[in-house]
């Protein structure tokens, strides 16, 4: 589904990604781990074309994306749920969802029904301005907005950040359903327990490079996992 080779990206003259290579198979769930500043969010920006300075190769289903614009990448079936949710606060829940499906033609009733089935709270608040939702509900809306484009690859940037445990459990259940449906997922996550319980493989990014690739089952069996993670982060 996704194959990245020697991907480099920078903000101005400052390099952030320094030759990232990784892959995600169709239907697989993969976690991106690493401390703040490791380049995780920048990697998602490079995949989706929202950072201008990038080079290398980003191939989705054997199509090269590194020179394509963001709207073209969305049309290829890739959707991003950004860190911080970034919902359109004055617009209603339903209008936010409609914006997620802007590339689709025809009746959106089926996509709305899918999202509302996944997050019933959004159906109850469909006429409510997004800015009046709780943080957890806004995160549900951000995920739902991405799903409105009917993606084949979903990118999640710290979807559980700052959420209460009950909300984390609710969103995790929804993501488990998406994973079980065969949707391919690449998720940035700092919490090892969540990442190891959700993904099948993990990449650890340190200072813009891949420092470790491992299955989550193997990582979970390592008695030194916390020490290893700290050692990588400070190396």
Secondary structure, DSSP 8 states (H G I E B T S, - for coil): -EEEEEEEEEETTEEEEEEEEEEE-TT-EEEEE--TTSSHHHHHHHHHT-SSEEEEEEEETTEE-TTS-HHHHHHTTEEEE-TT----TTSBHHHHHHHHTTT--S--HHHHHHHHHH-HHHHHTTTSBGGGS-HHHHHHHHHHHHHTT--SEEEEESTTTT--HHHHHHHHHHHHHHHHTT-EEEEE---HHHHHHH-SEEEEEETTEEEEEEEHHHHHH-TTHHHHHHHHHT-
